[in-house]
Amino acid sequence: MEMKLDYEHEVTVPEMLEARDHRVEMQRDLIAEFHHPVICFMLNIPGPHKVGEDFEKAFRYGVESIDEILHKHRMKKDVEKEEAFVTGYIYYASVDADAIDIKKAMCEIEERDRIGRIFDIDVLRTDGSKVSREEFGMGPRKCLMCELEAHICARNRTHTVSSMVEEIHRIIKESFAG
């Protein structure tokens, strides 16, 4: 993965839209080539700065966690790819397993410890649809700052971007302390 990124770059809305389109294309390509569900992992980082040393460290930990949990559940990867853009770090893996079983395993990572709260691990079926946590009885993700559902706080803009980014940096530092 190329890591010579401009950590000071402020990501624009058009860049975010272009990145989203690129992710969808990559996911479709992997599904078309391997005919298995695809994991797409990124960090949930609000605001205009999506890359940096702390974020890279958290991303690396997330990728390692995905590898460990897939191994634990005896799920085989066909292929994996990583990308880094000013819009963030992205990991893809085509996995030869049931999409719901993969999502359950990924939720173990998201729920295991505090740093998992900043992980965004999507699992896409071979038809391109995302597997939802609610499909197997898990509730929606909780807000990073409080215990409300994350989508409610996001919709209402309950917390400032600066306070959320500060909390994310604190979580990352605490996760790697000692």
C-alpha positions in Angstrom: 0.0 0.0 0.0 1.4 3.4 -0.9 1.5 5.5 2.2 3.0 8.8 1.0 -0.2 10.7 1.6 -0.8 14.3 2.3 -1.9 14.1 5.9 -3.0 17.8 5.8 -5.2 17.5 2.7 -8.8 18.4 3.4 -11.1 16.0 1.6 -13.8 17.5 -0.5 -17.3 16.2 -1.1 -16.5 15.4 -4.8 -13.5 13.4 -3.6 -15.7 11.4 -1.2 -18.2 10.7 -3.9 -15.5 9.6 -6.3 -14.0 7.3 -3.6 -17.4 5.8 -2.9 -17.9 5.1 -6.6 -14.5 3.5 -6.8 -15.2 1.3 -3.8 -18.5 0.1 -5.4 -16.6 -0.7 -8.6 -13.9 -2.6 -6.7 -16.5 -4.6 -4.8 -18.4 -5.5 -8.0 -15.1 -6.5 -9.7 -14.2 -8.8 -6.9 -17.6 -10.4 -6.8 -17.6 -10.8 -10.6 -14.2 -12.4 -10.5 -14.4 -14.7 -7.5 -18.2 -15.2 -7.0 -17.9 -14.9 -3.2 -19.0 -12.3 -0.7 -16.6 -9.4 -0.2 -15.4 -7.6 2.9 -14.8 -3.9 2.6 -13.1 -2.4 5.6 -12.5 1.3 6.3 -12.3 3.6 9.4 -15.2 5.8 10.4 -13.4 9.2 10.5 -15.6 12.3 10.4 -14.3 15.6 9.1 -12.0 16.6 6.3 -8.8 14.7 7.4 -9.0 10.9 6.7 -5.4 9.8 6.8 -2.6 10.1 9.3 -0.2 8.1 11.5 -2.9 7.3 14.1 -5.4 6.3 11.5 -2.9 4.1 9.6 -2.1 2.3 12.9 -5.7 1.7 13.6 -6.3 0.5 10.0 -3.4 -1.9 10.2 -4.8 -3.3 13.5 -8.2 -3.7 11.8 -6.7 -5.6 8.9 -4.8 -7.9 11.3 -8.0 -8.5 13.3 -9.9 -9.4 10.1 -7.2 -11.9 9.2 -7.2 -13.4 12.7 -11.0 -13.8 12.9 -11.2 -15.3 9.4 -8.6 -17.8 10.4 -10.4 -18.5 13.7 -13.6 -19.3 11.8 -11.8 -21.2 9.1 -12.9 -18.8 6.4 -10.7 -18.8 3.3 -9.8 -15.6 1.4 -9.6 -15.8 -2.4 -7.8 -12.5 -2.6 -7.2 -9.3 -0.6 -6.4 -5.8 -1.7 -5.5 -2.6 0.1 -5.7 1.0 -1.1 -4.8 4.4 0.4 -6.2 7.7 -0.8 -6.6 11.1 0.8 -10.2 9.8 1.5 -8.9 7.0 3.7 -7.5 3.5 3.8 -9.5 0.7 2.3 -9.2 -3.1 2.6 -11.1 -5.6 0.4 -11.2 -9.4 0.7 -13.2 -11.9 -1.3 -14.1 -14.7 1.2 -15.3 -18.2 0.4 -17.9 -18.5 3.1 -21.6 -17.6 3.8 -22.1 -13.8 3.8 -24.1 -13.8 7.1 -21.4 -15.9 8.8 -18.7 -13.5 7.6 -20.7 -10.5 8.9 -21.2 -12.2 12.3 -17.4 -12.7 12.5 -16.8 -9.1 11.5 -19.2 -7.9 14.2 -17.0 -9.7 16.7 -14.2 -7.3 15.8 -16.4 -4.2 15.9 -17.8 -5.2 19.3 -14.6 -6.7 20.9 -13.0 -3.5 22.2 -13.2 0.2 22.0 -11.2 0.6 18.8 -13.7 -1.6 17.0 -16.1 1.4 17.4 -14.2 3.2 14.7 -14.1 0.3 12.3 -16.6 0.1 9.4 -16.6 -3.4 8.1 -19.2 -4.1 5.4 -19.9 -7.5 4.0 -21.5 -7.7 0.5 -23.3 -10.7 -0.9 -22.7 -11.9 -4.4 -25.7 -9.8 -5.6 -23.9 -6.7 -4.2 -26.3 -6.1 -1.3 -24.9 -5.4 2.2 -25.5 -7.8 5.1 -27.1 -6.0 8.0 -26.4 -6.6 11.6 -30.1 -6.6 12.2 -30.5 -9.7 10.0 -29.1 -11.9 12.8 -30.4 -10.1 15.8 -27.7 -7.5 16.5 -28.8 -4.0 17.1 -27.5 -1.0 15.2 -24.1 0.4 16.0 -23.8 2.7 19.0 -22.5 6.3 18.8 -18.8 6.7 19.5 -19.6 9.5 22.0 -22.8 8.3 23.7 -25.0 5.2 23.9 -27.6 6.3 21.3 -27.7 4.6 17.9 -25.0 6.1 15.7 -27.3 6.9 12.9 -29.5 9.1 15.1 -26.5 11.2 16.4 -25.2 11.4 12.8 -28.5 12.6 11.4 -29.1 15.1 14.2 -25.4 16.2 14.3 -25.5 15.7 18.0 -21.7 15.9 18.4 -19.2 18.2 16.8 -16.7 16.8 14.3 -13.8 18.1 16.4 -15.0 16.3 19.5 -15.5 13.1 17.6 -12.1 13.3 16.0 -10.5 14.1 19.4 -12.2 11.0 20.9 -11.1 8.8 18.0 -7.4 9.9 18.5 -7.8 9.2 22.2 -9.2 5.7 21.6 -6.4 4.9 19.2 -3.7 6.1 21.6 -5.3 4.2 24.5 -5.6 1.0 22.4 -1.9 1.0 21.6 -0.6 2.3 25.0 1.7 0.0 27.0 
